[in-house]
Amino acid sequence: MSFAAGMEIGNVFVQTTSNRGYTPEEIAERALNRLRRTETEEELKQVLIRYLQEAQDSERMNARRILTENGFVDAASHLGD
């Protein structure tokens, strides 16, 4: 008995920022790349949810950073994670 297996490694794209959230353009570019691979309406919905949530999180991160840098640590803590 023999067993043969193949392995295919896909492309990995990593994007990071330094002390800021993502810009709308950065999020849109990544979302567009992912949307091109969707095949069903449900997949499309899930991708949109993911990237819209990321946009909200990114904006919240930017607001927390600005508040903290300006001495409003208590206010920043009320924005949540």
C-alpha positions as CSV (number, residue, x, y, z in Angstrom):
1,M,0.0,0.0,0.0
2,S,1.3,3.4,-0.8
3,F,0.2,6.9,0.1
4,A,1.1,10.0,-1.8
5,A,0.1,13.4,-0.6
6,G,0.7,16.7,-2.2
7,M,0.9,20.0,-0.5
8,E,0.2,23.4,-2.0
9,I,1.2,26.5,-0.2
10,G,-0.9,29.6,-1.0
11,N,0.1,33.2,-1.0
12,V,0.2,35.0,2.3
13,F,-0.2,38.7,2.5
14,V,0.6,40.4,5.8
15,Q,-0.1,44.1,6.4
16,T,0.7,45.9,9.6
17,T,0.6,49.4,10.9
18,S,2.6,51.2,13.5
19,N,0.7,53.0,16.3
20,R,-2.4,53.5,14.2
21,G,-5.4,51.6,12.8
22,Y,-5.8,50.8,9.2
23,T,-7.0,53.6,6.7
24,P,-10.2,53.1,4.8
25,E,-8.1,52.6,1.6
26,E,-6.0,49.8,3.2
27,I,-9.1,48.0,4.5
28,A,-10.9,48.4,1.1
29,E,-7.9,47.0,-0.8
30,R,-7.8,43.9,1.4
31,A,-11.5,43.5,1.3
32,L,-11.5,43.7,-2.5
33,N,-8.9,41.1,-2.8
34,R,-10.9,38.8,-0.5
35,L,-14.2,39.6,-2.3
36,R,-12.8,38.4,-5.6
37,R,-12.6,34.9,-4.2
38,T,-16.2,34.7,-2.9
39,E,-18.6,32.3,-4.6
40,T,-21.9,32.7,-2.7
41,E,-24.0,35.4,-1.3
42,E,-23.4,34.1,2.2
43,E,-19.6,34.3,1.7
44,L,-20.0,37.8,0.4
45,K,-22.0,38.8,3.5
46,Q,-19.4,37.3,5.9
47,V,-16.5,39.1,4.1
48,L,-18.4,42.4,4.3
49,I,-19.2,41.9,8.0
50,R,-15.5,41.1,8.7
51,Y,-14.1,44.2,7.0
52,L,-16.8,46.5,8.3
53,Q,-16.1,45.3,11.8
54,E,-12.4,45.9,11.2
55,A,-13.1,49.4,10.1
56,Q,-15.0,50.1,13.3
57,D,-12.3,48.6,15.4
58,S,-9.6,50.6,13.6
59,E,-11.4,53.9,14.1
60,R,-11.9,53.1,17.8
61,M,-8.2,52.3,18.1
62,N,-7.3,55.6,16.5
63,A,-9.6,57.5,18.9
64,R,-8.2,55.7,21.9
65,R,-4.7,56.5,20.9
66,I,-5.4,60.2,20.3
67,L,-7.3,60.4,23.7
68,T,-4.4,58.7,25.5
69,E,-1.7,60.8,23.9
70,N,-3.6,63.9,25.0
71,G,-4.0,62.8,28.6
72,F,-7.5,61.5,28.5
73,V,-6.7,58.0,29.6
74,D,-10.0,57.6,31.4
75,A,-12.1,58.6,28.4
76,A,-10.0,56.3,26.2
77,S,-10.8,53.4,28.5
78,H,-14.5,53.9,28.0
79,L,-14.2,53.2,24.3
80,G,-13.6,49.5,25.0
81,D,-11.4,47.1,23.2
